[in-house]
């Protein structure tokens, strides 16, 4: 695997790397408009972050959390984790993966034209959210003295909204034994 940084995504799906469609390929039922997708995923991210952060505040205590020296880093580090988040997606690719940024629409993404089993596609989609989101969130809830880590995890969990959308689509649309691949901004599945 080689991760290639491609810079700012210009909004044209035709500029993304892809191979020819596989015979019998079926497009995931998903957003076709990148702007609409970005808006909905950002709304979903904010809702997830607010709910999970509220739970951390209730569990740890607002006064304790706000006076913690880790409070400010917990709020700022999720922004710094965006790039490593995408790197973790990238390491799940066996072939070349391509990293694009689109900060104006609030997103970074990795894509590549290789085939994935349903399980590997789900794992690739969830790995960064497990490492930067769910694990720190659980630690912060289990150990209230590390509540700032729970807050960090809450923000990182929310940042994975687009990944959860991909996982939902893979689990509900791909039959057993199917393979998935990315084509432009969309994902397709086919039976080998």
Secondary structure per residue as TSV (DSSP state, phi and psi in degrees):
chain	resnum	aa	ss	phi	psi
A	1	X	-	360.0	138.2
A	2	X	-	-133.4	124.4
A	3	X	E	-94.1	125.2
A	4	X	E	-113.8	124.3
A	5	X	E	-82.9	121.3
A	6	X	E	-102.9	-5.1
A	7	X	E	86.4	-154.2
A	8	X	E	-73.4	129.9
A	9	X	-	-74.8	127.2
A	10	X	-	-84.6	1.1
A	11	X	S	91.1	-5.6
A	12	X	-	-97.1	108.7
A	13	X	G	-59.2	-25.8
A	14	X	G	-67.3	-17.4
A	15	X	G	-82.8	-8.1
A	16	X	S	-82.9	147.1
A	17	X	-	-66.8	138.4
A	18	X	-	-158.5	162.7
A	19	X	-	-110.4	177.0
A	20	X	-	-64.9	152.0
A	21	X	-	-63.4	145.4
A	22	X	-	-76.8	149.9
A	23	X	T	-58.8	132.1
A	24	X	T	75.3	16.9
A	25	X	-	-65.6	141.8
A	26	X	E	-121.2	126.1
A	27	X	E	-74.4	136.7
A	28	X	-	-58.6	143.8
A	29	X	S	-76.8	101.2
A	30	X	-	-150.7	173.7
A	31	X	-	-59.9	136.1
A	32	X	-	-96.8	-24.5
A	33	X	-	-94.7	114.7
A	34	X	H	-61.0	-36.1
A	35	X	H	-68.5	-42.9
A	36	X	H	-65.4	-40.9
A	37	X	H	-60.0	-47.1
A	38	X	H	-61.8	-42.8
A	39	X	H	-62.6	-49.4
A	40	X	H	-65.5	-39.1
A	41	X	H	-70.9	-34.0
A	42	X	H	-68.5	-38.1
A	43	X	H	-63.6	-46.6
A	44	X	H	-60.5	-41.5
A	45	X	H	-60.9	-44.8
A	46	X	H	-64.0	-40.6
A	47	X	H	-64.6	-46.7
A	48	X	H	-60.3	-47.3
A	49	X	H	-59.6	-45.4
A	50	X	H	-63.1	-45.2
A	51	X	H	-65.4	-45.9
A	52	X	H	-69.6	-38.1
A	53	X	H	-65.4	-39.4
A	54	X	H	-60.4	-40.5
A	55	X	H	-65.0	-39.0
A	56	X	H	-62.9	-45.2
A	57	X	H	-60.3	-39.8
A	58	X	H	-68.0	-41.1
A	59	X	H	-71.2	-45.1
A	60	X	H	-88.5	-34.2
A	61	X	-	104.4	126.9
A	62	X	H	-60.6	-45.5
A	63	X	H	-62.1	-45.1
A	64	X	H	-63.1	-43.9
A	65	X	H	-69.2	-44.4
A	66	X	H	-66.7	-28.3
A	67	X	T	-90.1	-3.7
A	68	X	S	-69.6	139.0
A	69	X	T	-64.8	-16.0
A	70	X	T	-88.1	-4.2
A	71	X	H	-61.1	-51.4
A	72	X	H	-63.4	-46.6
A	73	X	H	-58.8	-36.1
A	74	X	H	-63.0	-29.0
A	75	X	H	-84.3	-28.6
A	76	X	H	-97.6	-32.4
A	77	X	H	-62.9	-29.8
A	78	X	H	-58.2	-31.1
A	79	X	H	-66.3	-40.4
A	80	X	H	-69.5	-23.8
A	81	X	H	-80.9	-8.0
A	82	X	H	-59.9	-45.0
A	83	X	H	-68.3	-48.7
A	84	X	H	-60.4	-31.4
A	85	X	H	-56.0	-48.8
A	86	X	H	-68.9	-32.8
A	87	X	H	-61.9	-38.8
A	88	X	H	-65.6	-36.3
A	89	X	H	-60.4	-46.5
A	90	X	H	-60.7	-36.9
A	91	X	H	-69.2	-13.6
A	92	X	T	-81.0	-9.3
A	93	X	-	-84.4	137.8
A	94	X	S	-86.0	-30.2
A	95	X	S	-102.2	-168.4
A	96	X	-	-64.7	140.8
A	97	X	E	-122.9	150.7
A	98	X	E	-124.7	126.6
A	99	X	E	-102.0	128.0
A	100	X	E	-123.1	151.5
A	101	X	E	-118.7	151.6
A	102	X	E	-154.2	72.2
A	103	X	G	-65.4	-28.5
A	104	X	G	-60.7	-36.2
A	105	X	G	-98.4	8.1
A	106	X	T	71.6	40.6
A	107	X	E	-149.8	155.8
A	108	X	E	-128.3	151.8
A	109	X	E	-154.5	155.0
A	110	X	E	-115.2	138.6
A	111	X	E	-141.6	166.0
A	112	X	-	-172.6	153.9
A	113	X	-	-86.8	6.1
A	114	X	-	-75.6	163.6
A	115	X	E	-88.1	144.0
A	116	X	E	-127.0	142.7
A	117	X	E	-71.3	163.4
A	118	X	H	-59.2	-44.0
A	119	X	H	-62.9	-42.7
A	120	X	H	-71.3	-32.8
A	121	X	H	-65.3	-43.4
A	122	X	H	-65.2	-43.8
A	123	X	H	-61.8	-45.3
A	124	X	H	-59.3	-40.5
A	125	X	H	-69.8	-35.0
A	126	X	H	-95.3	-20.0
A	127	X	H	-51.2	-50.9
A	128	X	H	-64.8	-32.2
A	129	X	H	-71.1	-32.2
A	130	X	I	-69.6	-46.4
A	131	X	I	-69.9	-46.5
A	132	X	I	-97.6	-16.2
A	133	X	I	-110.8	-73.5
A	134	X	I	-66.1	-38.8
A	135	X	H	-65.2	-53.5
A	136	X	H	-62.4	-35.0
A	137	X	H	-61.5	-46.3
A	138	X	H	-63.4	-42.9
A	139	X	H	-61.6	-43.1
A	140	X	H	-64.4	-31.5
A	141	X	H	-80.3	-35.1
A	142	X	H	-72.1	-40.0
A	143	X	S	-115.6	92.5
A	144	X	G	-55.5	-24.4
A	145	X	G	-66.7	-17.6
A	146	X	G	-107.8	31.9
A	147	X	H	-56.8	-31.5
A	148	X	H	-60.3	-31.9
A	149	X	H	-68.6	-36.0
A	150	X	H	-63.9	-38.3
A	151	X	H	-65.8	-43.7
A	152	X	H	-57.2	-47.0
A	153	X	H	-61.7	-38.7
A	154	X	H	-60.8	-43.7
A	155	X	H	-67.6	-38.4
A	156	X	H	-71.3	-34.0
A	157	X	H	-62.6	-45.8
A	158	X	H	-61.4	-36.2
A	159	X	H	-65.1	-15.3
A	160	X	T	-91.8	17.6
A	161	X	H	-54.1	-43.2
A	162	X	H	-64.0	-33.6
A	163	X	H	-67.3	-40.6
A	164	X	H	-65.4	-34.3
A	165	X	H	-62.4	-43.8
A	166	X	H	-64.1	-40.7
A	167	X	H	-64.5	-45.5
A	168	X	H	-56.7	-46.4
A	169	X	H	-62.5	-42.4
A	170	X	H	-64.6	-43.5
A	171	X	H	-72.8	-28.8
A	172	X	H	-97.9	-16.5
A	173	X	H	-114.5	-24.6
A	174	X	-	-88.9	126.1
A	175	X	-	-74.1	163.3
A	176	X	T	-57.3	135.0
A	177	X	T	87.6	-6.1
A	178	X	E	-74.7	159.1
A	179	X	E	-117.8	146.3
A	180	X	E	-114.7	151.7
A	181	X	E	-150.2	156.2
A	182	X	E	-96.2	139.5
A	183	X	E	-140.2	109.0
A	184	X	T	64.9	-129.6
A	185	X	T	-95.8	5.1
A	186	X	E	-113.7	165.1
A	187	X	E	-119.4	141.2
A	188	X	E	-125.0	154.8
A	189	X	E	-127.0	156.5
A	190	X	E	-153.6	162.3
A	191	X	E	-97.9	123.5
A	192	X	-	-69.9	360.0
